[in-house]
Amino acid sequence: MLDRLYLPVLALAAVAAVAFASIWPQGLGDRSPAPFGSVPVQRTPAMQAAMQREALAAQRRTNQQRAALHDMQSQALAPSQ
């Protein structure tokens, strides 16, 4: 391809990519600039509540596992007769 055609097309593609990236929704992260995008999924009240429930459930499981491990260790050191 001739450089006279290739380089302007390449420059136009680069400008288009930058323009497209500036308006494309940012996924689960922060919101896009004003007229574009919507409230991020992770910032909705329902998702916040679900994330908190998941964190509390994981914390409960961890505490239960630690308690079970502590019981097993205490029985191994001083078995009940």
SULNORZI-V983672 format. One record per backbone hydrogen bond with DSSP energy under -0.5 kcal/mol. CO is the residue of the C=O (numbers start at 1). NH is the residue of the N-H. E is the energy in kcal/mol with one decimal. If there is no record, write none. Layout:
BEGIN
co:CO nh:NH e:E
co:CO nh:NH e:E
END
This chain:
BEGIN
co:2 nh:5 e:-1.0
co:2 nh:6 e:-2.9
co:3 nh:7 e:-1.8
co:5 nh:9 e:-1.6
co:6 nh:10 e:-2.5
co:7 nh:11 e:-2.5
co:8 nh:12 e:-2.4
co:9 nh:13 e:-2.4
co:10 nh:14 e:-2.1
co:11 nh:15 e:-2.4
co:12 nh:16 e:-2.5
co:13 nh:17 e:-2.3
co:14 nh:18 e:-2.1
co:15 nh:19 e:-2.4
co:16 nh:20 e:-2.6
co:17 nh:21 e:-2.2
co:18 nh:22 e:-1.5
co:19 nh:23 e:-0.8
co:20 nh:23 e:-0.7
co:20 nh:24 e:-1.4
co:22 nh:33 e:-0.5
co:26 nh:29 e:-1.4
co:33 nh:36 e:-2.1
co:40 nh:43 e:-1.6
co:41 nh:44 e:-1.3
co:44 nh:48 e:-2.6
co:45 nh:49 e:-2.4
co:46 nh:50 e:-2.2
co:47 nh:51 e:-2.7
co:48 nh:52 e:-2.1
co:49 nh:53 e:-2.5
co:50 nh:54 e:-2.3
co:51 nh:55 e:-2.2
co:52 nh:56 e:-2.5
co:53 nh:57 e:-2.4
co:54 nh:58 e:-2.2
co:55 nh:59 e:-2.2
co:56 nh:60 e:-2.5
co:57 nh:61 e:-2.5
co:58 nh:62 e:-2.3
co:59 nh:63 e:-2.4
co:60 nh:64 e:-2.5
co:61 nh:65 e:-2.5
co:62 nh:66 e:-2.4
co:63 nh:67 e:-2.3
co:64 nh:68 e:-2.5
co:65 nh:69 e:-2.4
co:66 nh:70 e:-2.4
co:67 nh:71 e:-2.5
co:68 nh:72 e:-2.4
co:69 nh:73 e:-2.4
co:70 nh:74 e:-2.5
co:71 nh:75 e:-2.1
co:72 nh:76 e:-1.9
co:73 nh:77 e:-1.9
co:74 nh:78 e:-2.2
END
